[in-house]
Structure formats: C-alpha cells, structure tokens
C-alpha cells in the first residue's frame, strides 16, 4: 500500500480487495461513486501491475474532467481525498447520468450544462412519449430541484420548440444519408389498427451501414382507405 501514492487512487476504495482468478493474484480497486459498480483489476504477476491507465480512463468518464484535473494537481493522496470530499459536500459537482452504448448507463459527478439539460430533456420526452407540460409537474420539479434549487428546467414551450428543431434536422440528415447511399435500399410497409379502431400505415427503410444492419421508420400516417401504390407515390418522392 505504500506504493499507492498517486492522486488517482483517491477515487477508489483505500483498501483493495485481494482475489485469485485462475490461480493469479490481483488487487481489485472499487470506484467510490455510490451508484458505480466499476472495479479495476491489477494482476500482480504482470510487468505493468503498477499501471493506473485504466483507472484514469474510468474516472474521466465517471467523475468528469474538472474534478479529475483538480485532484491531479493535488500535492499528495491525502490532499486528493480531501478535494474529492469537498466536491461531494459543497455540491459543486453533483450526480447526473448520460446514455452510453446500447442501454448501458454510466454516471458522472459533473452537473449538466444548460445546453445539455435541453438535449437530455428532448431525448427523454421523445423516447418516452412524455408530455411537454411535465416540466411544470410538481413531483418532477421536486425530484429535479431538491438539493439544487438553481437547477435549470426549460419551459414546456421551449421543449416543444426544441423537439421540432431536432425532428427537422433529423429528417434532413436521414434524407441526405439515403440520397448519398451507395447501395441497395430496401423499403417496407406495415399496417395495423389501434385499439380505438384507427388504421395506420408505416413506411420503413432497411440498409447496411458500416457493416451493420440499419432500419429506420420514415413515416407513420393515419389512413381511412388507401392503396399500396398510392402510398408509395406519396412518400417516396419526399426521400
């Protein structure tokens, strides 16, 4: 333990867990973030057993660059631990989350900026079909502002405006991707009836991008009666 003097160790449990994996002894350092279950395994039979590169990579994504920089400038491990403790107590860095990868959540100690809040709100509202007026909901505001009353929440009209802008930009981006695509585009349609007896038709496109299959819904319309040929004539020219 006398060799663990680098400030980066302040982000991990002071006393590591000793494990044996396939007959190999290793030290397991657990991240101190309460909601983080990430651990770093340091095997003692390797030449780079003292390397902390994996620790730095995780701290940068979990805690944020600001606190990482502040701790790195500390004179020693004890001072580094005090820096982290002060950040936690004074609330200058609070817990927020961001989506990374396919469904995997990682957490950061750095609070969202105003622009990042707008982006996250738009994504949340769109993906979960939330009403714009939820921004004024008492329970929602209580969850978001308790402990940080200055936390910015956009007005419902702002969210509505942002959603429309994102939709328009996404529409144009998809159009450019399809127009510039050098390969076969496979279009498909599907029709169904909702519980309230309204009929809908969806139009989708399927392609391979960077070696991976990609499917996108281009449009969904409510119809009373329409032929497949008329549907194609209506939607294909828009793309």
Order of alpha helices (4+ residues) and beta strands (2+ residues): beta-beta-beta-alpha-alpha-alpha-beta-beta-alpha-alpha-alpha-beta-beta-beta-alpha
